Amino acid sequence: MADQAGTVTRTSTAERDTYFIILRFEQQYYGRAPGDLIAFPANLMKTGARRVVIDSKWRSLG
C-alpha cells in the first residue's frame, strides 16, 4: 500500500516483510472490467528458504 504522498508502506516482522501489490486490468478478465483495481499482499519470507509468497502462490529466490 502507499500513503497519500505515494510512499510505499510495508508491514515487517522477524519472519517476513509484507507489501501490497496493486494490479490494474488493461482488458476484460473473467469478472474484471478494464480499469478495475485489485490489491493483494506479497510476502518476502526472511526465514527458511528465501521465497516470495504472492496471494497463495510462491516462488523460490534461491
MOCOR-V112354 format. One record per backbone hydrogen bond with DSSP energy under -1.0 kcal/mol. CO is the residue of the C=O (numbers start at 1). NH is the residue of the N-H. E is the energy in kcal/mol with one decimal. If there is no record, write none. Layout:
BEGIN
co: (CO CO)
nh: (NH NH)
e: (E E)
END
This chain:
BEGIN
co: (1 3 7 11 15 16 17 18 19 21 23 25 29 32 33 36 38 40 41 42 43 44 50 51 52 53 54 57 59)
nh: (9 6 3 18 46 13 44 11 42 40 38 35 32 29 36 25 23 21 55 19 53 17 61 45 59 43 57 54 52)
e: (-3.5 -1.9 -2.0 -3.4 -3.5 -2.8 -3.0 -2.2 -3.1 -2.0 -2.1 -3.5 -2.8 -2.2 -2.3 -2.3 -3.0 -2.9 -1.9 -2.6 -3.1 -1.9 -3.0 -2.4 -2.1 -3.5 -2.6 -2.8 -2.3)
END
